[in-house]
Amino acid sequence: MEMKDRINTYYPSLTKSEQKVALCVLERPADIIYFSVTELADFAGTGETTVMRFCRKIGFKGYQDFRLSLAQNQTYRKTDIGGERLGLDNDHDITRTVYRNMLNILHSSMGLLDHSELGRAIACLDQAGYVQFFGVGASGISAQDAKNRFLRIGRRAEAVADGHIQSMMAVSMNPGDVAIGISVSGSTLDTNDMLHKAKQNGATVIAITNYAKSPITSIADIVLLTAGKEAPIEGGSIGAKISQLFVIDLLCEGLARKHINHTKQMKEKTARAVIERSY
């Protein structure tokens, strides 16, 4: 059943607040697929729980299930950030368009950068006894890369993929430690749950996310925004990952500049340790 028909079928049985959400979806479906649950709630003038009730009442397990179905109903062509349609006529068009898309991602990332928040994050990380990165899926890969970057400059850091190990590590954190959650949507249940656990045990929480209004930002002490919002069927986009890695690189560079001599020594030491494992 088409999303429009499904909503119209259930519309009479919805509460007035839920009908506000329904009308927003019917009017702006192409925009809604890029909204977090918090953004849709604000847009509709309701609460997050109302949005969740709306999703369940029209037959979905939750908001992300609803967004996926909504995205599948959209008849749109992928465009880059500048709005230009992705060229498929020849290799030159594809190369140029993807190249411009990546540049636009970095430009947008610079525009979203809050230097005050970045400075606070670097200061917290500089004093941290231990740093734990949390992320799953594509963001979990970014977390692994962040761990690698931190180790290269001599900073104790960890990032694991196993959910059970993540839980144990989260509850083992202490005051003075820093938990960094990476999530494009900011609505990843596993990541947010780990950050809750870490915060309850005294850790400072830093969120790296594309959505300023999302559940992860209500948990975080410090929020660093990334660019490249993606629809559910675009999960794991390179653009979003580039923006995440850009922020991670800023954190590493900030830490490195605070202790230039020590960083230089650790880079040489870690580089030699890796070189010795190669022919």
C-alpha angles and dihedrals in degrees: 000000000000114000092240092054092045093053093045090051093054097034098096091054094052124099118247091260092049090048088058088058091046093053092050091052092048092049100042110022095145090055097040093063088069095047125103116226089257093051093050090049091052092044091052094042093240138104129271091250089057091054090050092049090050091053093050094045092057092050109271130124092228146321097295091050088051093049092051092053091045091052091050089054093054118099100205136127121235112262133186123244092270089058096249115140115249106259114234099168098092143353092258092059092049093048094048094045095048090046092052090045091056092048090050090050091056091044090052090046090056090050092053094046114118104202092196092055091044090052091049091049093051091048092051092047091048090057096039119119090202137008124206123188118207125195141125133211113358090351088054088060089052088051090054090050090049090052090052092050093049093048090051090062094043100260121141107240139149139195123176132180100211111097095212092052089047090055093051092047092048094054090045093062121109140200107291093035121109126222115197117197118198117197130147094205097033086221100090105134097206095049094045091048090053091049090050090053093047093048092049087058093052104265122141111243125219119186124204106193144142094229122072089191107049137108094265092062091059088059098043127090090200127027124201113188126216131195135233107072112204137201118236093261090053095058117152095025116177090229093061090046093051089054091050092050090047090058092044090051090051090054092049093046091049091052092045093054092053091061107023099166095044091046091051091051092048093047089053092045095048092043090053091048090055095042090056088061092060133071 
